[in-house]
Amino acid sequence: MKCVICKSSDIHLKMVDEEMKSGTDILLVPVEVLVCNHCGERYYDRKAMRKIEDARSRMKQKDLKVEEVGKVLRPLS
């Protein structure tokens, strides 16, 4: 397989955190996807997409158990 962006064939399976925004919150969903090691382009299969869509749906329904892993801070003007 060659990357559609940079044409590199250096593509491997990796665990990545897919970010989804919900209001001011960010949900990190760990998924295993193919990633181009040259440019970073990600390739999602059906299993990964189902996991992401399920997490998004459950977050909207407030039916997703989550843990706080950090904070985002913004300076006051």
ABEGO torsion letter per residue (X at the ends): XBBAAAGBABBBBBBBBBBBBBEABBBBBBBBBBBBAAAGBBBBBAAAAAAAAAAAAAAAAGABBBBBAEBBBBBBX
